Amino acid sequence: MNSTERRQSRRFFLQQPATVSLINNGAHQISALTENVSLGGVFLFAGVPISEGSRVEVNIILRDNEPANPAHLRGAGHVVRVLQHGERYGIAISCNLSRRLSIKLPSKCVDQVKSPQSL
């Protein structure tokens, strides 16, 4: 990073589906596609703008070869910049992202797991 760069952590180019929820309006979720992420935030594209300063929660769905069990990056923060790109809006969000891994076992696997008492 050069001396004019304000980022404090490395940025990774990553295009994955995401949802953005407005904290003050929990029922309002916006579908988006990430462009890049870092530990300090995310830049994504959405079909509607979100006002600068809005408090939001971001959920990035990390899909790989196991689409039934995606990992998630989640974070709460605020919108720092909005840029219009044609019919889409580029939205920069400052937040601390953390990882959450969702593991859903098929019911037949759950039935085969023994409880500690039966060992």
Secondary structure by P-SEA (a helix, b strand, c coil): ccccccccbbbbbccccbbbbccccccbbbbbbbcccccccccccccccccccccbbbbbbbccccccbbbbbbbbbbbccccccccbbbbbbbbbbbbbbbbbccaaaaaaccccccc
